[in-house]
Amino acid sequence: MTRAGAGSSTRPLLAPVEAPGDGHVSLNSFEKKEYSDTESERQRLLDESDSDGSDDARSQGPYQTFEVFGDESRYAPVEQYEGRHRYDPKFEWKPKEEKKLVRKLDIRICSWVCFMFLALQLDRSNIYQALSDNMLGDLGMNTNDYNTGQAIFYVFFLTAELPSQLISKKLGPERWVPVQMVSWSVVASCQAFLTGRTSFFACRALLGMLEGGFIPDNILYLSYFYTGSELPIRLGFFWVSSQATNIISAFLAFGLLRLRGVYGLAGWRWLFGLEGWFRGKDGWFNEREERIMVNRIIRDDPSKGDMHNREALSLRSLWLSLTDYDMWPIYLLGLSWLIPSYPMTQYLTLHLRSLEYTTFETNLLTIPAYVLFIIQILWWTWVSGKTDQRFLVGVVSQVWALPILIVLENLSESTAPWIKWGLSTLMVGHPYIHAILVAITSRNAGSVRTRTVASALYNMCVQASNVIGSNIYRDEDKPLYRAGNKVLIVICCYNICLFIGAKVFYVSKNSSRQKIWDSMSTQEKQTYLKTTTDQGNKR
């Protein structure tokens, strides 16, 4: 049946709460109880119509839009909303039309966003392949210098996240993202002319500043087209495109690094110079498709219509979003969940070179790790949606990493290279639950303004964790990095407690607020809905 008023986001909030089995905002309503007889009768008729295969009988009807008659005006988009002229609470469509539209959105919108992310990641990850071609030696640098350069990149990257997101909200992502892509491509190509630490640090800073904000910009953009249940798997493919870049980059590196010596240049200079330039009208949707697109999104989450696409955030809106404490547990997770696997991901090529594999063997041996990574992200994103569990699935990422870290901590120098390669592959190919947490961030926001800021803040926390992670494996601790692995084991145990704590926090908040809502009379609930000044996920 087409998504209708039964979708949780069409119901009013008393406050931001979490579903007992989930990690997203749950919405309480008296309407569902009050009109349960009508709901049951409607479902009975729908079930009967399904049995005779009548698709028309299952079309979206006006009474299905919201659970209480009159809610159409309460949840109508603002007048400036781009799709306001297509909003119609009495509009009907068939399920097969919506499925066809979603497939079209996947091709026309999601695939291009993924392609742009592939271009970003290619410019970010080619440094890993460059390391295998003696880049550090050519520039007179060591591991610590590389760590510092990466830390500089992520500091500038995370610092630019929120300003970039605010600019995008003012100008529109369709204007701002192309500016970002052209700018970082120029700088990425300039890495071919690095001369030492100073130029390396400068390029890393510029790249971080120009690339920062691209990810939350596109996450917010995707949320305009997909419902809450559709978004997680699309975000999964969004990050799959990131790791697909690592596979593509490995094959490109296999060829480009062989250019070492051509015109007297190192292979890594060719890699930066050529890969840096890889990047990727009306009539896409007809009027009926636009009407389906707008109405299905508003009926799934009316808050997506509370701002238009080029409406800047006021200072008060920014402050309210920053101080939304119900989002803080997610930010706290973003600050640490990725750290246990990050050092091995960053040092994979250097680690393989230390095992005496050649430059070309090293780049090809990274591919299985990235293939495993892709399988894991799609699998666990699917599992989280199927089981309606987010934070508990997040625990899996830490349970996966913990035994590998313990083994790495106790390895001897005489351990066979293939065993070390296998452990490295398993660590880099860990269960990546980033898409799941990003989807929680989007769903918990409750308003466009909070979603705008929260997407940036969560990603800033993740980039901050990369700064921390890039400094755990130190030059004086190689080749086994025993001190670093001890730190990672402690962080992994902390993350397990944090995921469980976040789950308990949201479930307990759900339970207490549900009790308050249930204790109110029908008249009290109606009065609250009509008079409340609470906004977003505080309603």
Secondary structure, DSSP 8 states (H G I E B T S, - for coil): ----TTSGGGS--SS-EE-TT-SSEE---SHHHHTHHHHHHHHHHHHHHHHTT-SGGGS--GGGS-SSTTHHHHT---TT-TTGGG--TT----HHHHHHHHHHHIIIIIHHHHHHHHHHHHHHHHHHHHHTTTHHHHTT--HHHHHHHHHHHHHHHHHHHHHHHHHHHHH-HHHHHHHHHHHHHHHHHHGGG--SHHHHHHHHHHHHHHHTTHHHHHHHHHHTTS-TTTHHHHHHHHHHHHHHHHHHHHHHHHHHGGGTTGGG--HHHHHHHHHTT----TTSS-HHHHHHHHHHHHHH-GGGGSS-TT----HHHHHHHHT-GGGHHHHHHHTTTTGGGHHHHHTHHHHHHHTT--HHHHHHHTHHHHHHHHHHHHHHHHHHHHHT-SHHHHHHHHHHHHHHHHHHHT--TTS-HHHHHHHHHHHHT----HHHHHHHHHHHH-SHHHHHHHHHHHHHHHHHHHHHHTTTS-GGGTTTTHHHHHHHHHHHHHHHHHHHHHHHHHHHHHHHHHHHHHHS-HHHHHHHHHH----GGG-
